């Protein structure tokens, strides 16, 4: 996933954590929106604006789980990534992936089924950062595929009625106009 790598390669730990979580949040939003009827920008805002029902990362994670876009392990990973993002975003003190609080949170990430070891502490240099990034990339890919699959299914269904729905490139986020 070159896009993620390029976006974070020259970032501080704080910058990388925030950019990666933002990219993941955007792909969840895309996958959710692909499940809905086509929305104009006002209707989209009624759902996704900050003070609306899907206005938080947490609410979007929970709905993605309810709609079977992710399983229980992935939901836990998503909430952990959200907590790490919040740790970086809501403090003025210096914080890195080597900070005890962040290392502890990252120790709960399970990028693949069966890879969890919640008792991991004292990560080798940089492992928390790599675990966070790898887990997020796996999830970003999953939600991009879900958004594209939903959109393709809708396009094929509409073809039966003579309606042609343009399909976006997988790398292009779908947002209403």
N, C-alpha and C positions, 0 to 999 in steps of 0.2 A: 504494500500500500504506500506507494511513493508520495502521495499527497500528504499523508500523516507525517511521514518521515521528514519531508521538506518543510512542513509547517513547524516542526519542533526541534530540528537539528541544531539550530543556533539559539535556542531559547534557554532561559534559566529554568531551574526545576519548577518554580512557580508558573512561569509562562507555559512550559510544556504541559503541566497538569491542567491548566485552565484551557489551553487550546484543544488538547485531546478530549477533555470532557465536553467542550462546546461542540466539537465535531460529532461526538457520539450523540449528544442531545439533538443535534440537527438531524441525524439519520433516524433517530427514534421518531421525531416529529414527521419526517417524510414517510416512514412506514405506517404510522398512524393515519396520516392524511390520505394515504393510498387506500386505506380500508373504508374511508368515508365516500359519500357521494361527492362529485366535484363541487368545490366551495369557491365562492368569490372571496375577495380579500376581506370584506366585512364579516362574512360568516366564519372565515378562518380566524380572524381576530377575536370573534366572540368565543372561540374555543381556546386559542393559544396565547392570547395577550396575557401579560403578567398577573392581572387580577381576575382571570377567568378560570374555568374548571381545569383546563390543561396547561395552566400558566406556569407550572413549576416542573422541574426535572423529575422530582419525586412522583408527581401525579402522572406524568407521561410514562414513567417506568411501570407504575402500578397498572395503568391501562394496557400497556404493551403486554404485560403478564396476563391480564384478564382476557385479552384477545388472542392469547396463545402465540404471540410473536416471540416470546422468550419463555424458557422453562424456569423452574424455581432456582436452580444454581445460577443461571444467567441473571435473574432478578437480583439475587444476593450480590453478584458481582457489580451490577449496575448501581445498586445502592451504595456499595463500598466505594466505587469510583466517584459517586456523588459526594460521599463523605470526605474523601481525599480532596476533591475539588473545593469543597467548603472549607476544609482546613487551610488550604492555600489562599483562598479568596477572602476569608474573614479574619485575617490576623495581620497586624502591622509588623510583628516580630519576624526576624529572619527564620525561614523555614525551608527545608529541602526534603528530598526523598530519604535522607539519612536521619532526619529528625525522628525521635522515638515514636511519637504519635503517628506519623505517616508510615513508618516502617511497620508498626503494629497493624494499622489498617490494611496495608498492602499484603500482609501475611495471610489475610483471609481470602485474597483473590484466588480463584480457581479457574485458570484459562481453559483447561480441558477437564472433562469428567474424570474424577478420581485423582486430580493433582493437588488437592487441598492438603495443607499441613498447617493448621491454625497455630501450632506451637512454634513455628519458625521464628526465630529472633536472631538479631545480629547478622543480618544479611551480608553476604560478601558485597564488596564495593559495587554499588549501582544496581543490585538485583531488584530492589523495590521499584525503582524507576522502570526497569525492563519488564517486570511483572505487570505493572500498571499499564504500560504502553501495549504490551502483547495482548493483554486481556481486552483492552479497549479496541484494538485493531480487529480482533476476532469478532467482537460485537458490532463494530461499525460495518464490517462486511456482511454480517448476518442481516442487519436492518436495511442495508442498501439492497440486498437481494430480495428481501421481503417486499420492499417498496416497489421494486421493478417487477416482481412476479405478480403482485396485486394489480399494478397498472396494465401489465400485459394481459392478464385475465379479463379485466374490464374492457380493454381495447378489442379483444377477440369477441366478447359477448356483444359489444355494440356493433361490430361488423355485421352481425346477423340482421340488424335493423338499418343497415346502410349508413351508419355513422362511423366516421373515421376519427380515431383518437390518436394524435401523434404520440409516439413513445419517446420519452427522454433517454438520452445517453445515461448509462449507469453512473457516470461521474458528475452529472449535472443535477443538483438538487431541484426538486419540484416544489415550487411555491406558487400559490394562486396569483392571478394577475389582478 
